[in-house]
């Protein structure tokens, strides 16, 4: 059974992929991003190339380069780097199993349109087995986010006997609002030492999230907000996503200031263009 160098616990930041105004990856700021998370936020675990990181909008080559940059810049600073390897193509997922860090899989809904719930669970496990087998020494995690994948199973069902089928299985990232399912995952698997990562943006910093959700909230807006609070230029998202509007950025900036949550020096000096 695979064992991570350090147990995966505590906060895990779902990282943004910084981009230039032309939609190219801005590798030059990832080192600053690592230092910001570690030194200013006390976060030493990251999840790279996930939904927030626009992983499925990147080519396989780009995903490899982004992962390698996080590994390089995070060496001796980060405890765990979790690499998302999910893709519609099994071969692409296997190709991404290349770094000696944890990884997470996401499945897309178009694979399973005509399957029953029971068959879906069987097919899902078989697919996970194939991906995990490509890197058997790495701890393997499943990314449970049914709102995006369309994979409508209970995470609790997946865990039943999973290590007999996938020895490297270590846990899952749970991005769903069904807290009963999440609670049962934790309660019924205490002896297995699985790691359960809970990640639903709307359940964090609720006063601010509730405010921005009313304005329209997604990856584009997340990049704008992260630029505001960190001072690191995250840039726009890659097409077909559109850049957050100036109205959104201005309203978010005002709300952040009212909550004393704004640390961008350039903004405090009046230079809003540097942080939008």
URVENNOR-V835530 format. One record per residue. RES is the residue in one small letter. SS is DSSP state (H for helix, E for strand, C for the rest). PHI is phi in radians with two decimals (* if undefined). D_CENTER is the distance of its C-alpha to the mean C-alpha in Angstrom with 2 decimals. Layout:
RES/SS/PHI/D_CENTER  RES/SS/PHI/D_CENTER
This chain:
x/C/*/24.20  x/C/-1.23/21.43  x/C/-2.28/21.03  x/C/-1.16/18.45  x/C/-1.04/20.30  x/C/-2.30/19.26  x/C/-1.08/18.11  x/C/-1.36/14.44  x/C/-2.67/15.00  x/C/1.43/14.65  x/C/-1.28/11.88  x/C/-2.17/8.54  x/E/-1.43/7.18  x/E/-1.38/3.79  x/C/-1.37/6.19  x/C/-1.47/8.29  x/C/-1.69/10.49  x/C/-1.12/13.95  x/E/-2.37/16.63  x/C/-1.41/20.38  x/C/-1.10/22.37  x/C/-1.69/23.09  x/C/1.44/19.57  x/C/-1.67/19.57  x/E/-1.18/16.92  x/C/-1.69/18.12  x/H/-1.12/17.86  x/H/-1.14/20.44  x/H/-1.82/18.33  x/H/-1.16/15.58  x/H/-1.06/18.14  x/H/-1.10/18.67  x/H/-1.09/15.01  x/H/-1.01/15.07  x/H/-1.11/18.34  x/H/-1.08/17.28  x/H/-1.10/14.55  x/H/-1.31/17.03  x/H/-1.44/20.27  x/H/-1.76/19.74  x/C/-1.94/16.96  x/C/1.17/17.61  x/C/-1.84/14.03  x/C/-2.10/14.22  x/E/-2.22/11.05  x/E/-2.33/7.92  x/E/-2.04/4.75  x/E/-1.88/5.93  x/C/1.22/6.45  x/C/-1.48/3.80  x/C/-1.08/5.50  x/C/-1.10/5.60  x/C/-1.51/6.47  x/C/0.99/9.00  x/H/-0.98/8.83  x/H/-1.41/11.45  x/H/-1.70/13.59  x/C/-1.77/14.07  x/C/-1.28/16.83  x/H/-1.03/16.64  x/H/-1.06/18.46  x/H/-1.13/16.14  x/H/-1.08/13.05  x/H/-1.12/15.35  x/H/-1.13/16.54  x/H/-1.10/13.29  x/H/-1.05/12.43  x/H/-1.10/16.06  x/H/-1.17/16.12  x/H/-1.13/13.48  x/H/-1.11/15.54  x/H/-1.14/18.71  x/H/-1.28/18.07  x/H/-1.60/16.45  x/C/-1.06/19.39  x/C/1.19/21.31  x/C/-2.13/19.00  x/C/-1.68/15.70  x/C/-1.45/16.08  x/E/-2.37/13.14  x/E/-2.07/10.84  x/E/-1.74/8.51  x/E/-1.82/8.62  x/E/-1.44/7.42  x/C/-2.02/11.00  x/C/-1.13/11.36  x/C/-2.79/14.14  x/C/-1.16/17.21  x/C/-1.63/19.34  x/H/-1.02/19.70  x/H/-1.08/21.20  x/H/-1.19/18.27  x/H/-1.07/15.91  x/H/-1.15/18.69  x/H/-1.13/19.11  x/C/-1.45/15.62  x/C/-1.41/16.45  x/C/-2.26/18.00  x/C/-2.01/16.77  x/C/-1.47/17.86  x/C/-2.44/14.55  x/C/-1.11/12.52  x/E/-2.47/10.68  x/E/-2.27/9.03  x/E/-1.97/10.63  x/C/-2.18/10.35  x/C/-1.96/13.82  x/C/-1.75/15.22  x/H/-1.12/18.06  x/H/-1.14/20.79  x/H/-1.28/21.30  x/C/-2.28/22.65  x/C/-0.99/24.69  x/C/-1.83/27.91  x/C/-1.66/26.97  x/C/-1.33/28.03  x/H/-1.05/25.77  x/H/-1.13/27.50  x/H/-1.11/27.31  x/H/-1.01/23.66  x/H/-1.09/22.87  x/H/-1.10/25.10  x/H/-1.17/23.68  x/H/-1.05/20.07  x/H/-1.11/21.17  x/H/-1.09/23.20  x/H/-1.16/20.40  x/H/-1.05/18.18  x/H/-1.05/21.30  x/H/-1.15/21.78  x/H/-1.20/18.37  x/H/-1.09/18.64  x/H/-1.15/22.22  x/C/-1.26/21.36  x/C/-2.54/20.14  x/C/-1.14/21.92  x/C/-1.49/21.79  x/C/-1.65/18.01  x/C/-1.06/16.42  x/E/-1.96/14.77  x/E/-2.21/12.17  x/E/-1.74/11.86  x/E/-1.72/8.99  x/E/-1.67/11.23  x/C/-2.48/10.64  x/H/-1.06/14.27  x/H/-1.10/14.50  x/H/-1.72/12.79  x/H/-1.54/13.98  x/C/1.35/17.38  x/C/-1.48/17.48  x/C/-1.58/19.50  x/C/-2.05/20.06  x/C/-1.48/19.95  x/H/-1.03/17.61  x/H/-0.98/20.77  x/H/-1.16/22.61  x/H/-1.09/20.26  x/H/-1.33/20.73  x/C/-1.16/24.50  x/C/1.25/25.78  x/H/-1.12/22.55  x/H/-1.27/23.38  x/H/-1.20/26.74  x/H/-1.68/25.12  x/C/-2.29/22.15  x/C/-1.02/23.37  x/C/-1.50/20.22  x/E/-1.12/18.14  x/E/-2.14/16.76  x/E/2.68/14.78  x/E/-2.61/11.91  x/E/-1.69/8.81  x/E/-1.81/10.78  x/C/-2.05/9.71  x/C/-2.62/13.34  x/C/-1.65/16.30  x/C/-1.40/18.69  x/H/-1.24/19.21  x/H/-1.14/22.19  x/H/-1.06/20.21  x/H/-1.09/17.80  x/H/-1.08/20.94  x/H/-1.22/22.69  x/H/-1.01/19.96  x/H/-1.21/20.41  x/H/-1.14/24.18  x/C/-1.53/25.10  x/C/-2.26/23.26  x/H/-1.09/24.33  x/H/-1.35/26.39  x/H/-1.56/23.77  x/C/1.04/21.70  x/C/-1.20/18.41  x/E/-1.76/15.29  x/E/-2.00/13.78  x/E/-1.72/10.53  x/E/-1.74/10.91  x/C/-2.51/8.45  x/C/-2.27/10.50  x/H/-0.94/10.85  x/H/-1.16/14.50  x/H/-1.61/15.35  x/C/-1.88/14.75  x/C/0.51/17.46  x/H/-1.11/19.21  x/H/-1.05/22.08  x/H/-1.35/20.09  x/H/-1.06/17.57  x/H/-1.04/20.65  x/H/-1.22/22.30  x/H/-1.30/19.81  x/H/-1.04/19.07  x/C/-1.18/22.77  x/C/-1.52/22.51  x/C/1.81/19.86  x/C/-2.37/16.16  x/C/-2.91/13.23  x/H/-1.06/11.24  x/H/-1.03/14.68  x/H/-1.24/15.56  x/H/-1.07/12.43  x/H/-1.12/13.40  x/H/-1.13/16.93  x/H/-1.17/16.38  x/H/-1.10/14.49  x/H/-1.09/17.43  x/H/-1.09/19.81  x/H/-1.42/18.78  x/H/-1.76/18.12  x/C/1.39/20.73  x/C/-1.65/18.58  x/C/-1.24/18.97  x/C/-1.48/15.65  x/C/1.29/17.80  x/C/-1.43/17.58  x/C/-1.37/15.17  x/C/-1.48/16.46  x/C/-0.98/19.00  x/C/-1.51/19.45  x/C/-1.14/17.38  x/C/-1.86/19.78  x/C/-1.07/19.75  x/C/-1.03/19.85  x/C/-1.20/23.53  x/H/-1.09/25.63  x/H/-1.06/26.59  x/H/-1.08/23.06  x/H/-1.08/22.59  x/H/-1.11/26.02  x/H/-1.16/25.54  x/H/-1.14/22.22  x/H/-1.06/23.97  x/H/-1.10/26.92  x/H/-1.17/24.99  x/H/-1.07/23.11  x/H/-1.10/26.53  x/H/-1.17/28.06  x/C/-1.68/25.59  x/C/0.97/26.21  x/C/-2.01/22.55  x/C/-1.81/23.13  x/C/-2.06/23.43  x/C/-1.27/23.64  x/H/-1.04/27.09  x/H/-1.08/27.70  x/H/-1.19/27.28  x/H/-1.13/29.63  x/C/-1.52/32.06  x/C/1.64/31.93  x/C/-1.65/30.04  x/H/-1.29/27.50  x/H/-1.13/27.10  x/H/-1.28/25.50  x/H/-2.20/22.63  x/C/-2.44/22.10
